[in-house]
């Protein structure tokens, strides 16, 4: 059985990427991993060209991803939450999955672990996970579990975080805050998250077997 991991984060080697990969590896199953920002993908155009054959008619990199989706028996979908909503890449991925829905529900019965990385205390991770879970249930997939983790505000890395008047660094740490390495959050340091993620990975392995 093969599992497909999907990351909606455009950040290189992001917390989202690493969380998805941790879960994939812990299952012990064969897997593929795709980072959506590496592909030229467009939103669904609602053209309904996929109604009769479940094949999207847009010509972009979806044709590279499509076989991996159809082959997989389980998904680990990793999103993040800018502006407290699901990221554009993950949203676009879910929209394009609509081509598999018509008449046949080609992903029905497959297993899903929904994950999201958000800013601590904002509730954004929970919002994104809710949206992924809702999508999966509409496709009649089985949501095994949900994992949310803390991520980093972009103001820590943009170069102006200490001086910008609307910086989240100032909001979170005080008006005179200086950026230090301990302000950056790493998924590997979130023991409760890793424990939950590994438990769900083992649950997926059991289900697939």
Backbone torsions as a table, in degrees:
resi	resn	phi	psi	omega
1	UNK	NA	140.1	-178.5
2	UNK	-114.9	143.2	177.3
3	UNK	-114.5	142.6	176.9
4	UNK	-111.8	124.0	174.5
5	UNK	-99.1	135.8	-177.4
6	UNK	-127.7	129.2	174.7
7	UNK	-117.8	128.2	176.6
8	UNK	-89.8	-4.2	-177.7
9	UNK	-76.7	131.8	176.4
10	UNK	-84.9	-7.4	-177.5
11	UNK	-75.4	132.1	-179.0
12	UNK	-61.8	129.7	178.2
13	UNK	49.2	48.5	-175.1
14	UNK	-74.2	168.3	172.9
15	UNK	-56.3	-38.9	178.7
16	UNK	-62.5	-47.4	177.6
17	UNK	-54.6	-49.1	-172.6
18	UNK	-70.7	-34.6	176.6
19	UNK	-64.6	-46.3	178.7
20	UNK	-60.2	-44.5	-178.7
21	UNK	-65.9	-37.0	176.7
22	UNK	-58.5	-45.2	-179.4
23	UNK	-65.4	-45.4	179.6
24	UNK	-56.7	-48.2	-177.0
25	UNK	-65.8	-36.4	-177.8
26	UNK	-68.4	-25.5	178.8
27	UNK	-65.8	-26.4	-175.9
28	UNK	74.9	3.9	-178.2
29	UNK	-91.3	165.5	171.8
30	UNK	-68.9	139.2	-178.3
31	UNK	-148.8	160.7	168.4
32	UNK	-120.5	152.2	177.2
33	UNK	-129.1	131.3	175.9
34	UNK	-126.5	138.3	174.9
35	UNK	-105.7	112.9	-168.8
36	UNK	-60.0	-31.7	-179.3
37	UNK	-68.7	-11.1	176.2
38	UNK	-81.6	-6.0	-175.4
39	UNK	-116.8	149.7	175.4
40	UNK	-88.3	93.9	-176.9
41	UNK	-120.0	145.2	179.2
42	UNK	-120.1	157.6	177.7
43	UNK	-65.1	160.0	173.2
44	UNK	-58.2	135.8	179.6
45	UNK	-96.2	2.7	179.3
46	UNK	54.5	34.9	-178.8
47	UNK	-81.1	-17.4	-179.8
48	UNK	64.2	20.7	176.4
49	UNK	-68.5	-13.0	-177.4
50	UNK	-93.9	1.0	-170.6
51	UNK	-60.1	-43.7	-172.0
52	UNK	-86.9	-23.9	-173.7
53	UNK	-130.4	3.0	179.7
54	UNK	60.6	28.3	179.2
55	UNK	-118.9	120.1	177.8
56	UNK	-67.7	135.6	-175.5
57	UNK	-95.2	-4.0	174.6
58	UNK	-67.2	143.5	179.8
59	UNK	-104.8	91.7	175.0
60	UNK	-148.5	-155.3	-176.0
61	UNK	-80.7	2.8	175.4
62	UNK	-57.5	-32.9	-179.5
63	UNK	-64.3	-21.8	176.2
64	UNK	-79.9	-32.8	-176.4
65	UNK	-85.6	-34.2	-173.9
66	UNK	-49.3	-47.6	-179.5
67	UNK	-63.4	-34.0	179.8
68	UNK	-66.6	-37.6	178.6
69	UNK	-65.8	-47.0	-176.6
70	UNK	-67.1	-32.4	-179.2
71	UNK	-74.8	-32.0	-173.3
72	UNK	-69.9	145.2	174.1
73	UNK	-103.6	-8.8	178.2
74	UNK	-150.8	155.5	-179.5
75	UNK	-131.3	141.0	166.5
76	UNK	-115.8	107.9	-173.8
77	UNK	-104.4	117.7	-177.6
78	UNK	-110.5	122.0	179.9
79	UNK	-123.0	171.2	167.8
80	UNK	-134.5	178.7	-165.5
81	UNK	-134.7	72.5	173.0
82	UNK	-68.1	142.8	-178.5
83	UNK	55.3	27.8	176.5
84	UNK	62.1	25.1	171.5
85	UNK	-132.7	166.5	-178.4
86	UNK	-62.5	147.1	-177.3
87	UNK	-68.9	157.6	-174.1
88	UNK	-64.4	-37.6	-178.4
89	UNK	-64.6	-45.5	179.3
90	UNK	-66.7	-40.9	177.3
91	UNK	-59.6	-43.1	179.7
92	UNK	-64.6	-41.0	177.2
93	UNK	-58.9	-45.9	-179.4
94	UNK	-65.1	-40.2	177.1
95	UNK	-59.3	-44.4	-177.1
96	UNK	-69.8	-23.6	175.6
97	UNK	-65.2	-14.4	179.9
98	UNK	-59.3	-26.7	-179.7
99	UNK	-62.2	-24.0	-180.0
100	UNK	-85.7	-6.4	-170.5
101	UNK	-82.2	-43.6	-169.4
102	UNK	-50.5	126.1	172.4
103	UNK	63.8	-39.7	-167.5
104	UNK	-109.6	-18.0	-177.0
105	UNK	43.5	66.5	-171.2
106	UNK	-63.8	-19.6	179.4
107	UNK	-103.9	9.2	-179.7
108	UNK	-57.5	134.1	176.4
109	UNK	86.3	-8.8	178.3
110	UNK	-73.4	161.9	-174.9
111	UNK	-102.4	145.0	-176.6
112	UNK	-135.3	135.0	164.3
113	UNK	-112.7	120.0	-179.5
114	UNK	-95.7	128.4	178.9
115	UNK	-129.2	154.0	176.6
116	UNK	-154.9	146.2	175.6
117	UNK	-114.5	126.9	179.7
118	UNK	-137.8	173.3	179.3
119	UNK	-74.0	132.0	-177.2
120	UNK	-54.1	130.7	175.9
121	UNK	82.4	-3.1	-176.3
122	UNK	-91.5	-19.8	-175.2
123	UNK	78.8	1.9	-174.7
124	UNK	-68.4	-36.2	178.5
125	UNK	-62.3	-41.5	178.8
126	UNK	-64.3	-38.5	178.2
127	UNK	-61.2	-46.6	-178.9
128	UNK	-65.6	-42.8	178.8
129	UNK	-62.7	-39.1	176.6
130	UNK	-57.8	-41.9	-177.0
131	UNK	-69.8	-40.5	176.6
132	UNK	-64.3	-43.1	-179.2
133	UNK	-63.7	-41.3	179.7
134	UNK	-62.7	-44.9	176.5
135	UNK	-56.1	-47.5	-177.6
136	UNK	-62.0	-40.9	179.6
137	UNK	-66.8	-35.7	176.4
138	UNK	-62.4	-33.0	177.8
139	UNK	-84.6	5.4	179.5
140	UNK	60.3	34.7	170.9
141	UNK	-89.2	163.9	-178.2
142	UNK	-99.6	112.8	179.2
143	UNK	-82.6	109.0	-179.9
144	UNK	-72.6	-40.4	-177.8
145	UNK	-174.0	178.5	-176.7
146	UNK	-134.9	136.2	178.4
147	UNK	-129.9	125.0	173.7
148	UNK	-117.2	145.4	-178.0
149	UNK	-139.1	163.7	178.1
150	UNK	-88.8	140.6	177.2
151	UNK	-123.4	-165.2	-174.1
152	UNK	-114.9	138.2	173.3
153	UNK	-71.4	145.1	-177.0
154	UNK	-65.2	-21.7	-179.4
155	UNK	-62.1	-21.7	177.3
156	UNK	-69.1	-23.5	-172.3
157	UNK	-116.7	-8.2	-171.2
158	UNK	-75.0	-18.5	-179.6
159	UNK	100.8	-14.0	-179.3
160	UNK	-119.8	12.1	-174.1
161	UNK	-59.3	-27.4	-178.2
162	UNK	-86.5	-17.0	-173.4
163	UNK	-117.3	-23.4	-178.4
164	UNK	-66.1	132.1	-175.4
165	UNK	-69.9	-22.0	178.9
166	UNK	-107.2	19.0	-178.1
167	UNK	-64.4	137.9	173.4
168	UNK	-68.8	-20.6	175.2
169	UNK	-62.9	-45.8	178.0
170	UNK	-64.7	-41.6	-178.0
171	UNK	-64.2	-40.0	-174.2
172	UNK	-87.3	-32.4	-171.3
173	UNK	-119.8	-3.4	179.5
174	UNK	111.1	155.2	-172.8
175	UNK	-65.0	-23.9	-178.3
176	UNK	-105.8	15.2	-174.6
177	UNK	-64.6	142.3	172.4
178	UNK	-111.3	139.0	-176.5
179	UNK	-73.6	126.1	178.0
180	UNK	-127.3	162.4	-173.8
181	UNK	-62.0	-29.0	-177.5
182	UNK	-73.5	-8.1	176.0
183	UNK	-78.3	-19.7	-178.4
184	UNK	-82.2	132.5	-178.2
185	UNK	-98.7	131.6	176.8
186	UNK	-115.4	137.9	-179.2
187	UNK	-59.7	-33.8	-177.6
188	UNK	-65.3	-19.1	-178.7
189	UNK	-92.9	-2.1	-177.3
190	UNK	-98.5	84.0	-170.2
191	UNK	-61.6	-41.0	179.9
192	UNK	-64.2	-37.7	178.6
193	UNK	-66.0	-45.5	-179.3
194	UNK	-62.7	-41.2	178.4
195	UNK	-61.2	-45.3	178.6
196	UNK	-64.5	-43.3	-179.1
197	UNK	-62.0	-44.0	-179.7
198	UNK	-66.3	-38.0	177.7
199	UNK	-61.6	-41.2	179.5
200	UNK	-71.7	-33.0	176.1
201	UNK	-62.0	-42.5	179.1
202	UNK	-68.2	-34.9	175.5
203	UNK	-62.7	-42.4	177.4
204	UNK	-63.7	-41.1	178.8
205	UNK	-60.2	-42.9	178.5
206	UNK	-62.3	-44.1	-178.0
207	UNK	-63.6	-42.1	-177.8
208	UNK	-67.6	-28.1	-178.0
209	UNK	-89.8	NA	NA
